Amino acid sequence: MLERIREGSQGPWAMAIIALIVLSFVFAGVGSYLTSPGTSAVATVNGEEISAQELERAYQNQRAQMESQFGESVAQLFSSEEYLANFRRSALDRLISEKLIQQQASEIGLRVSDEQIRETIVQMPEFQFGGQFDNERFQTILRQNGFSPADFRNYLRIQMTQNQLAAALSTSAFALDSEVEEANMLQRQSRDAKYLMVSAASFADSVEVSEADIETFYNNNIASFDTEEKVKLAYVKLSVEDLKGRVSVDDDAVRTYYEANLPSYGKEEERRVSHILIESGDDVDAARAEIEALKAQLDNGADFATLASENSDDTFSAENGGDLDFITPEMMDAEFDEAAFALDSVGDVSDIVETDFGFHLIKLTDINEAQTKSFEEVVSDIRESLLYDQAMEKYFELQNTLAEIAFEVPDTLEDAANAVNLPVQETALFSRNTAPEELNLPALLDDAFSPELIEERLNSDIIELDDENIVAIRVIEHEPQRTQSLDEVRDSITASVKSTKAREAAQAWASDVAVKVRAGEDVSALLSEKSATWETAKAVPRNGGTLAAAVVETLFALAPEGEGSVDVATTMNGDVAVVQLEGVNAAPVLEAELGNSLKERLGQMKGQRLYEQYIEALRSQADVTIAESV
């Protein structure tokens, strides 16, 4: 049984689930999984705790995924306390499900081989450069997150063992040939229709809107007639980019800067090294003895690459004879770095080097000497840098001037603008939700809508838009929030009520036609009144086609015979249609390729449902306790 589960977890579904692990690296970093301090439990699952840290991490990961997919629109959702609470609870439910699967995988004895772990790491995009696994990147990311390759492999083993069961469940479902045929028959069936369309607008002249209708609509929708508070601003904007036009840099200054900073235009020496790593683990003495034995073999003429391949705990460099590719100063741990750059000649091997990862033997295999860029190569970059520095210096000088004058002369921005030689700009009236893009900053809007600026009409303090842009603002016009009077909105209400009544009249007319058609009565007179005519549509597909979606949906809900063969559809724009089913066309013969694709999709749907049911069953039998604070 376990062998079948392992085989079932090697396909695309398995890789898709493994890919979920990668997302957590993107948004949180690998180290947080192993280095987070323990906190009080938010839930226990069969005696195993889920910490507040784990919940917070899951919440942040899922929120980051939503923000990445949907952008700024997500922020409005998360401003709702109810939505936020539900979102966090959903994240906790997912953690509980994962814990249940992990426990079950362990209980039935699932295992992951070293080869599977190696292949998974090699395929992770976080550790790739140019589409290929990059050992240097792998080592760097692990060092940044504070653990060794062995720690990471252990972490990944737990995750992959858990995901084996999930993948096996998802891939164990399948669809019968009869189910595929039935699905094909339903999905690819087409229908012949007779239908007529009537515009709701054609009923507008026949409906009346009374004063009572208008007042009722106004009172029932009073909140929708509230206006937003609005302000009109005058402002002075100071920008580093704009100040570049006020400064200049001569050629002598560029040359002087180059000569004074010559070392920074050099390319550092690069050294290609290989290493043998013996991780310290719990037995430092044993590790030291092992590395000393390897050093003795090297001293007696053993091949470095062979020893690295057979003995190094750095699995991935070991596959290449210990090769770490080129490194630059300070790229590696201090002890490793010092030893690698102390080697004199290609082919030299270091003494034993101890780092936080364990014990190393380092071999120098190639050297790229340091190089210096010519003045011509960097002159444009230096000039741009000096221009920026001068503009920043001017920026801070004028920022102080703008702040002082705006404060000293608080009832106008003209004096402050003249002092920094900038124009006073004005906005149109805007609300918090319609602010101009360059001024749409929470801190600025808080000031713009503050009582001090609105009531006293004073200049604001300097407001930083970003590191290179500031503004000073003042309110020059203000419209308070209010409820519009009935007279102000009478025309729009009349149009809305009239549109609604016209749509209702159209639906009533269409329903009357449908009733008569079902009864076999002649409806030509009714159709003539509205200049409506029957149209036909042959072989209408369930998906696609040219008919309105509402018409197609109604058509495929109709019965082939009897009263159920006619019904009314209302389109998105309010127009109505009377739809009559004329005939049902059988689906075409299922081609082998399409049949296989359909069978796979049905299997996936069943697999997903099976996985959900399995989780539900595990949870119904589990001892799950959730803290009251969640």
Secondary structure, DSSP 8 states (H G I E B T S, - for coil): -HHHHHHHTSSHHHHHHHHHHHHHHHHH-TTHHHH-----EEEEETTEEEEHHHHHHHHHHHHHHHHHHHTTHHHHHHT-HHHHHHHHHHHHHHHHHHHHHHHHHHHTT----HHHHHHHHHH-GGGEETTEE-HHHHHHHHHHTT--HHHHHHHHHHHHHHHHHHHHHHHH----HHHHHHHHHHHS-EEEEEEEEE-GGGGGGG----HHHHHHHHHHTGGGGB---EEEEEEEEEEHHHHGGG----HHHHHHHHHHTGGGGEE--EEEEEEEEEE-TT-HHHHHHHHHHHHHHHHTT--HHHHHHHH-S-HHHHTTTTEEEEE-TTSS-HHHHHHHTT--STT-B---EEETTEEEEEEEEEEE--EE--HHHHHHHHHHHHHHHHHHHHHHHHHHHHHHHHHHSTT-SHHHHHHTT---EE---B-GGG--GGG--HHHHHHHTSHHHHHS------EEEETTEEEEEEEEEEE---B--HHHHHHHHHHHHHHHHHHHHHHHHHHHHHHHHHTT---HHHHHHTT---EEEEEEESSSSSS-HHHHHHHTTS-SSSGGGEEEEE-TTS-EEEEEEEEEE------HHHHHHHHHHHHHHHHHHHHHHHHHHHHHHS-EEE-TT-
